[in-house]
């Protein structure tokens, strides 16, 4: 039996076209024949690092086609070890035989598909003429989110804010060859109203975006707050925004940005208008007014992983078939 191929980080980095990946995700959310059971979510203590590690097991499959499962750990204090917080592996399978076709680097896969999902939401929810993007957070997801949003909107200026400005400078350097202007900002409060799109990817447990600083027409992309006690936006942001999620049923349980305001009566379920299935499957599901403030809450979904694994597997086989 042929051994599975290994698709590493270098291949994924070199073979990503965000416009194509966003389109692949749109096709994935456009139908209901990809099955995605609830993911297994486990927290276990790490006394030495002083923070729990989260382990996620995320399966998905399409009858007669392919299947896959991602095993990921998220360790918030990995920065102390000079390691990314996300570690993991993706197994890509033939759905009928169960044969493992490929093993993919899950960290890169996750970063790319997460950024592409945010860009997919932005293509429905943000102002089509959005030119200024504010990136809050300086981790491995930050440059991916910037590139992905820029693939669906005409971004001309990127503002980067992080608690550590030297890390923000590193993100700026990574993107130095891109066409848009990039500025590291020190004052988040004054940067928020300058942006057409605000994207956050942090491990913050307290809000960084405050509704008092928003302006009409903005789009907010919340990617952090993956646990029920974490928040990146305050109550006033939720009150003002037209709210969507990647998968509504998961987002209201897993993210403090939605779970806490719902439990405290700040918003009701009616305030969350839909998710990526609604946006992709129903024509003109949401018609944006120029003054609308829109919000997308991402928690991650195994369908996205399977679509991305399929995308990179095809890239790999296409490259290997070239004489």
C-alpha positions in Angstrom: 0.0 0.0 0.0 1.3 3.4 -0.9 2.4 5.6 2.0 0.5 8.8 2.6 2.2 12.0 1.3 3.2 14.7 3.7 2.2 18.2 2.9 4.3 20.4 5.0 4.2 24.1 6.1 6.5 25.2 3.3 4.3 23.7 0.6 1.2 25.2 2.1 2.8 28.6 2.4 4.0 28.5 -1.2 0.8 27.3 -2.8 -2.0 29.4 -1.3 -4.1 31.6 -3.4 -6.6 33.2 -1.0 -9.1 34.1 -3.7 -9.3 30.4 -4.8 -9.4 29.1 -1.2 -12.2 31.5 -0.3 -14.1 30.3 -3.3 -13.6 26.7 -2.3 -15.0 27.5 1.2 -18.0 29.2 -0.4 -18.7 26.0 -2.4 -18.3 23.9 0.8 -20.8 26.0 2.7 -23.2 26.2 -0.3 -24.4 22.6 0.1 -25.2 20.2 2.9 -23.5 17.0 1.7 -20.4 17.5 3.8 -21.1 16.1 7.2 -19.4 17.7 10.2 -20.2 16.2 13.7 -19.5 18.3 16.8 -15.9 18.6 17.6 -14.4 17.1 20.7 -13.1 19.9 23.0 -10.9 19.0 25.9 -8.9 21.2 28.3 -6.1 19.8 30.4 -3.9 21.5 32.9 -0.2 22.3 32.5 1.3 23.2 35.8 4.7 24.2 34.4 3.3 26.7 31.9 0.6 28.0 34.2 -2.2 27.7 31.6 -4.5 25.0 30.3 -3.9 23.4 27.0 -7.0 23.0 24.7 -7.1 19.9 22.5 -9.6 19.8 19.6 -10.5 16.7 17.5 -12.4 17.9 14.4 -13.7 15.3 11.9 -15.6 15.8 8.6 -16.4 13.8 5.5 -18.3 13.8 2.2 -19.9 10.5 1.2 -18.1 8.9 -1.7 -15.4 11.5 -1.8 -13.0 12.3 1.1 -12.8 12.6 4.8 -10.4 14.0 7.4 -9.8 14.7 11.0 -7.7 17.4 12.6 -6.0 17.0 16.0 -4.9 20.3 17.3 -3.6 21.7 20.6 -3.7 25.3 21.6 -1.2 26.3 24.4 -1.5 30.0 25.3 1.9 30.2 26.9 3.9 28.6 24.1 5.4 32.0 23.5 7.6 31.3 26.6 9.1 28.4 24.6 9.3 30.5 21.4 6.7 28.2 19.8 3.4 29.0 18.0 0.4 28.5 20.3 -1.3 26.2 17.7 0.2 22.8 17.1 -1.4 19.9 15.2 -1.8 17.4 12.4 -4.5 16.8 9.8 -5.2 13.3 8.4 -6.8 13.4 4.9 -8.6 10.2 3.9 -10.3 8.5 1.1 -13.9 8.4 2.4 -14.8 5.0 0.9 -11.7 2.9 1.7 -10.5 4.9 4.8 -7.0 5.0 3.3 -4.9 7.9 4.5 -4.0 9.9 1.4 -2.1 12.7 3.1 -0.9 14.1 6.3 -0.9 17.9 6.4 0.7 20.4 8.8 -2.4 21.5 10.8 -1.0 24.7 12.0 -0.5 26.2 8.6 -3.8 24.6 7.3 -5.7 26.1 10.2 -4.2 29.6 9.8 -5.0 29.6 6.0 -8.6 28.3 6.3 -9.4 30.5 9.3 -8.2 33.6 7.4 -10.1 32.5 4.3 -13.3 32.0 6.3 -13.1 35.5 7.6 -12.5 36.8 4.1 -15.5 34.8 2.8 -17.7 36.5 5.5 -16.2 39.9 4.6 -17.1 39.3 0.9 -20.8 39.2 2.1 -20.8 41.6 5.0 -18.1 44.4 4.6 -18.5 47.5 2.5 -17.2 46.5 -1.0 -15.1 49.7 -1.1 -13.3 49.0 2.1 -9.7 50.4 1.9 -8.4 50.5 5.4 -7.9 47.4 7.6 -7.0 47.4 11.3 -5.3 44.2 12.5 -5.5 43.7 16.3 -3.1 41.0 17.3 0.4 40.0 16.1 0.4 36.2 16.2 0.8 33.7 13.3 -2.8 34.4 12.1 -2.3 38.2 11.7 -0.5 38.2 8.3 -2.8 35.6 7.0 -5.9 37.6 7.9 -4.4 40.7 6.3 -3.7 38.8 3.1 -7.1 37.1 3.0 -9.1 40.3 3.6 -7.0 42.0 0.9 -7.9 39.2 -1.6 -11.6 40.2 -1.4 -11.5 43.9 -0.7 -9.4 46.7 -2.3 -7.2 47.3 0.8 -4.8 50.2 0.5 -3.8 50.7 4.1 -3.2 48.3 6.9 -2.9 49.4 10.6 -1.4 46.9 13.0 -1.8 47.0 16.8 -0.4 44.7 19.4 0.5 44.8 23.1 4.1 44.3 22.0 4.9 46.9 19.3 8.1 45.0 18.3 5.9 42.0 17.3 3.7 44.3 15.3 6.8 45.5 13.5 7.6 41.8 12.7 4.2 41.4 11.1 4.9 44.6 9.1 8.2 43.1 7.9 6.5 39.8 6.8 4.1 41.8 4.6 6.7 44.3 3.4 6.5 43.2 -0.2 2.7 43.6 -0.4 1.1 46.4 -2.3 -0.7 48.2 0.6 0.8 50.7 3.0 1.4 49.3 6.5 1.6 51.3 9.7 2.2 50.1 13.3 -0.1 52.0 15.6 0.4 52.5 19.4 -3.0 54.0 20.2 -5.8 51.5 19.6 -8.6 53.8 20.6 -7.7 56.3 17.9 -7.0 53.6 15.3 -10.4 52.0 15.6 -12.5 54.7 13.9 -10.0 55.0 11.0 -10.6 51.4 9.8 -13.2 50.1 7.4 -12.5 46.5 8.5 -11.3 45.6 12.0 -9.9 42.1 12.4 -8.9 40.6 15.8 -6.9 37.5 16.5 -5.8 37.6 20.1 -6.0 35.6 23.3 -7.6 38.5 25.2 -10.0 37.7 28.0 -11.3 41.3 28.2 -12.7 43.5 25.3 -10.2 45.3 23.0 -12.9 46.8 20.7 -15.3 49.2 22.4 -18.5 50.3 20.8 -18.0 53.9 21.8 -15.2 54.2 19.2 -16.9 52.6 16.2 -18.2 54.5 13.2 -21.0 53.7 10.8 -20.2 51.3 8.0 -17.5 49.3 9.6 -17.1 45.5 9.5 -15.7 43.6 12.6 -14.0 40.2 12.2 -13.6 38.5 15.6 -11.3 35.5 15.3 -10.0 35.1 18.9 -12.2 34.4 22.0 -12.3 30.7 21.4 -13.4 30.0 25.0 -16.6 31.0 26.8 -14.7 33.4 29.1 -12.8 35.2 26.4 -13.9 38.5 24.8 -12.5 40.8 22.1 -15.5 43.1 21.8 -17.6 44.8 24.5 -21.4 44.8 24.9 -21.9 48.0 23.0 -20.2 46.5 19.9 -22.7 43.6 20.0 -25.7 46.0 20.5 -24.7 48.1 17.5 -23.7 45.3 15.0 -25.5 43.1 12.6 -24.1 39.8 13.9 -23.1 36.6 12.0 -21.0 33.6 12.8 -19.3 30.8 10.8 -21.6 28.3 12.5 -24.2 29.9 14.7 -24.9 26.9 16.9 -21.2 26.5 17.8 -20.4 30.2 18.2 -23.0 30.9 20.8 -21.6 28.1 23.0 -17.9 28.4 22.5 -17.1 32.1 22.3 -17.5 34.6 25.2 -18.1 37.3 22.6 -21.6 35.9 22.0 -22.2 33.6 25.0 -21.7 36.2 27.7 -24.0 38.9 26.1 -26.6 36.3 25.4 -26.6 35.0 29.0 -26.7 38.5 30.4 -29.6 39.6 28.2 -27.5 42.2 26.3 -28.6 40.6 23.1 -31.1 37.8 22.2 -30.7 35.0 19.7 -32.7 37.1 17.2 -29.8 39.5 17.1 -27.5 36.9 15.5 -28.8 37.0 12.0 -27.2 34.0 10.4 -24.0 32.1 9.6 -21.9 31.1 6.5 -24.4 28.5 5.5 -27.1 31.1 5.3 -24.9 33.6 3.4 -23.6 31.0 0.9 -26.9 29.1 0.3 -29.5 31.9 0.2 -29.1 34.6 -2.5 -29.2 38.1 -1.1 -29.7 36.7 2.5 -28.3 40.0 3.8 -28.4 43.3 2.1 -25.9 45.7 3.6 -26.8 49.3 4.1 -23.9 51.7 3.9 -24.4 52.7 7.6 -24.5 49.1 8.9 -21.9 47.9 11.4 -21.5 44.2 10.7 -19.8 41.6 12.9 -18.5 38.1 12.1 -17.6 35.7 14.9 -15.3 32.9 13.8 -14.9 29.8 16.0 -13.6 27.4 13.3 -15.4 24.5 11.7 -14.2 21.1 10.5 -15.8 21.6 7.1 -13.3 24.4 6.5 -10.4 22.0 7.3 -11.6 19.4 4.9 -12.1 21.9 2.1 -8.6 23.3 2.7 -7.0 19.8 2.8 -8.7 18.9 -0.5 -7.4 22.2 -1.9 -3.8 21.5 -0.9 -3.9 17.8 -1.9 -5.0 18.8 -5.4 -2.2 21.4 -5.5 0.3 18.8 -4.5 -0.9 16.2 -7.1 -1.0 18.9 -9.8 2.6 19.9 -9.0 3.8 16.3 -9.0 2.1 15.5 -12.3 4.1 18.2 -14.1 6.9 16.4 -16.1 
